[in-house]
């Protein structure tokens, strides 16, 4: 069963180039201008943080938040675009320095829960039921700062609150083992999927797998995807690439290891990813050295690399592969894959 592929990315993938060691190197681009580039590049879906849609949301009433999000929905419709998901971006707020759901301060935890409700309101206004949780600061710098049992229970309680707040949403947990926190809770997809079992509706808790996050945990991204697919919990992906166990680099998909990228494309395609409406999401950064007039190539090429690898994967002779596997001639199988990629 082949997959069906449509592509999305978030507006933060087009950025000014600032990093912890230097200032911006490109001018800012307004949100509407970014939206104009989607169709030009072959993308149909927009990934949102809640404050991508409503930048000043902390200063607005719930009704005002919804009204502003409804205006954004009109703009999406004008461009022929869909919102893939909305994620609460809490890690820039002073109240979440020590986490949101796992914060030791009950007032800060309440802020995180309230912000999550507003995120769901925005998702409804934008026409998506998908809520992504990247648990950015849900962790510790030192182990003794938080009780891991209590922290896990607090995350589960937050999930339950969101599921109870809206009976239509589904939550996709985007796991990551570190950065920005040294010790992150829910570091792998296995952890993410199991969190659903601590709620009353585990069928509405799944995951989003990012290539780089799996690699930072020293795991195979395609195997992580396979694990989630086997559980019927892979509801989105963030494809990119990564040079070993460094910071989260978000390089162009397949730029570092094309064979590793091929295996991700192949497992998605062979198991019908996208046939139930899932998106192939990209989370790729512009190289800081790129000039403004060529600052979209990372998105264009990531999509093209995916489609080229899809062609290669579908050109492989499955009967030959099965025969080599039956004969246990893995060296010949190794050559067969490499030869196909080098043609």
Secondary structure, 3 states (H helix, E strand, C coil): CCCCCCEEEEHHHCCCCCECCECCCCCCCCHHHHHHHHHHHCCCEEEEEHHHHCCCHHHCCHHHHHHHHHHHHHHHHHHCCEEEEEECCCCCCHHHCCCCCCCCCHHHHHHHHHHHHHHHHHHHHHCCCEEEEECCCCEECCHHHCCHHHHHHHHHHHHHHHHHHCCCCEEEEECCCCCCCCEECCCCHHHHHHHHHHCCCHHHEEEEEEHHHHHHCCCCHHHHHHHHHHCCCEEEEEECECCCCCCCCCECCCCCCHHHHHHHHHHHHHCCCCCCCCEEEECCCCCCCCCHHHCCHHHHHHHHHHHHHHHHHHHCCHHHHHHHHHCCCHHHHHHHHHHHHHC
